[in-house]
Structure formats: C-alpha cells, structure tokens
Amino acid sequence: MRLPAAYDSAWLPRLTTPQRGTSHRGDTATLLGALWRNPRQIGTIAPSARALAHVAADVVPTTGAPIVVELGAGSGAITDVIAARLPPDGRLLAVEINHDLVRHLSRSRPWLQVLAGDAAGLTHLLRDAEVDRVDAIVSALPWTLLPAGHRRRILAEIGDVLAPDGIISTIATLTAWPTRSCRVFRRQLGSVFGDIQIRGPIWAAVPPAVVLNCRKPLHG
Ligand SMILES: C[S@@+](CC[C@H](N)C(=O)[O-])C[C@H]1O[C@@H](n2cnc3c(N)ncnc32)[C@H](O)[C@@H]1O
C-alpha cells in the first residue's frame, strides 16, 4: 500500500530534524541549570514567553538579506522566533557568554551560528565571523545586573557595529524598571540612541516586560 503524500518517506527527515523556528526539548531545563549555577549572569527565571519574543523580534527585517545579531540567546526562546521571521537570504548570529548554553544552542539548533563570548567584545566576535555591519540586534541581556561600565562597553560596541539605519530591540522587565540600575541603563541607552520607543507592557511575560526599540540619531 502506498502512503499518502504527506507520509511519504521523503518527508521523514523533515519530521525528525529540528527545523528553524521550532522550540526544543531541554530548553527550559538547560536555562534553569545555568541559572542555578550562575544566577546573576542569566538574570531570568524562565525562557522568554512567546508573546514577548514576538515583540522583541519585530525589528527583524522580513525582506532582503539582513544581518541580525541576538545578544544573550540563552536557550533559544527568542532565537527561534527571529529565525522563523528571517527571510531566506538573511543571516542570524547568536552571541552567548554561558558555555552550557552555547553547547545547548549548538546541539539543538545546528542551523544557528553561535558566537561564544561576551557581548562587550561584539566587534571582535563579529570580525571573526566576517561581519562588520549589522542591520538589527535583538537583546535580552540582563542589563540591570551588569555593572554600569560593562553596560557602557556593550552599548559602545553595539553603536559601532549597527548600520546607520539599523535598529536594536531590548527587553526590560517591569520589576526592574523603577530601580536605580534601570534608570541609569535608560540614560545610557539615550546617550547612544536618539530615538527610543517603548512597546508593551507584555503582560503574558513572567515577569511582565516592555521592549525598547532604539535607533541611532539622524545626522545632517
Ligand atoms: C535573561 S537571559 C535571556 C535568555 C533568552 N534570550 C530568553 O529570552 O529566554 C540573558 C542571557 O544573556 C546571557 N548573557 C549575560 N551576560 C552576557 C554577556 N555579557 N554577553 C553575552 N551574553 C550574556 C546569559 O548567559 C543569558 O543566556
């Protein structure tokens, strides 16, 4: 008996191979393991909610051949949404500092180019990947847990690699929003980017969060 087309053996590899845009078993457990070992580096109690990931990934161009960088990819919650949105000629590079999460991303998402290292060395990481201009950056870095000097270095690197008409989205939780550290971070963001728009709150996220979309100031 012949199988219906949808079950033909030619489809089997597609059914068993993880595809761009799907989430993966072990994502949450791996993130929680990393959180247990290094809470300040991870800075969250769960992978980003799908609704939050969609708003953060909204800055990813859907046409052309954009180069997109994700900072602090974690266990891939936002990565998958970015990948699903990226046009066929687009390129996604995921920067992650935690070795366990780098290993998990590389194993669970063989299609993803993972750059292991600190976002404060973004220019070098990208140069090794032969990238010198980025069209969009999506960040879920735990900004308010980083020392102000470290934040400043990362923001300067972002400013250096982002194309003049590029855009970055970054997440801020409502629990962190009123803290001094977040106020300082927002001032630092304002000194690099002229145009900052706030989207949300996204109440489905735990904790609820906003997304800040930032562009460089227009000159001339
Ligand atoms: C709040 S978690 C977000 C994880 C994932 N993007 C998500 O939304 O579920 C922050 C991530 O940033 C990573 N991270 C923290 N500091 C970093 C740095 N300086 N450079 C690169 N990644 C960093 C952490 O290891 C962690 O995976």
The ligand as an SDF file (V2000), in Angstrom:
LIG
                    3D

 27 29  0  0  0  0  0  0  0  0999 V2000
   17.6330   36.9630   30.5650 C   0  0  0  0  0  0  0  0  0  0  0  0
   18.5490   35.6390   29.7830 S   0  0  0  0  0  0  0  0  0  0  0  0
   17.7140   35.6100   28.2160 C   0  0  0  0  0  0  0  0  0  0  0  0
   17.7790   34.2600   27.5420 C   0  0  0  0  0  0  0  0  0  0  0  0
   16.9450   34.1370   26.2600 C   0  0  0  0  0  0  0  0  0  0  0  0
   17.3270   35.1330   25.2780 N   0  0  0  0  0  0  0  0  0  0  0  0
   15.4810   34.2890   26.5580 C   0  0  0  0  0  0  0  0  0  0  0  0
   14.9340   35.3680   26.2370 O   0  0  0  0  0  0  0  0  0  0  0  0
   14.8650   33.3610   27.0900 O   0  0  0  0  0  0  0  0  0  0  0  0
   20.0700   36.5090   29.4640 C   0  0  0  0  0  0  0  0  0  0  0  0
   21.0960   35.7500   28.6550 C   0  0  0  0  0  0  0  0  0  0  0  0
   22.1980   36.6210   28.4040 O   0  0  0  0  0  0  0  0  0  0  0  0
   23.4200   35.9170   28.6050 C   0  0  0  0  0  0  0  0  0  0  0  0
   24.4520   36.9130   28.9410 N   0  0  0  0  0  0  0  0  0  0  0  0
   24.5990   37.5760   30.1230 C   0  0  0  0  0  0  0  0  0  0  0  0
   25.6190   38.4340   30.0490 N   0  0  0  0  0  0  0  0  0  0  0  0
   26.1200   38.3320   28.7820 C   0  0  0  0  0  0  0  0  0  0  0  0
   27.1910   38.9690   28.0880 C   0  0  0  0  0  0  0  0  0  0  0  0
   27.9490   39.9080   28.6960 N   0  0  0  0  0  0  0  0  0  0  0  0
   27.4350   38.6300   26.8040 N   0  0  0  0  0  0  0  0  0  0  0  0
   26.6750   37.6840   26.1830 C   0  0  0  0  0  0  0  0  0  0  0  0
   25.6560   37.0320   26.7910 N   0  0  0  0  0  0  0  0  0  0  0  0
   25.3830   37.3510   28.0710 C   0  0  0  0  0  0  0  0  0  0  0  0
   23.1030   34.9430   29.7220 C   0  0  0  0  0  0  0  0  0  0  0  0
   24.0160   33.8810   29.7800 O   0  0  0  0  0  0  0  0  0  0  0  0
   21.6670   34.5270   29.3570 C   0  0  0  0  0  0  0  0  0  0  0  0
   21.6770   33.4390   28.4970 O   0  0  0  0  0  0  0  0  0  0  0  0
  1  2  1  0
  2  3  1  0
  2 10  1  0
  3  4  1  0
  4  5  1  0
  5  6  1  0
  5  7  1  0
  7  8  2  0
  7  9  1  0
 10 11  1  0
 11 12  1  0
 11 26  1  0
 12 13  1  0
 13 14  1  0
 13 24  1  0
 14 15  1  0
 14 23  1  0
 15 16  2  0
 16 17  1  0
 17 18  1  0
 17 23  2  0
 18 19  1  0
 18 20  2  0
 20 21  1  0
 21 22  2  0
 22 23  1  0
 24 25  1  0
 24 26  1  0
 26 27  1  0
M  CHG  2   2   1   9  -1
M  END
$$$$
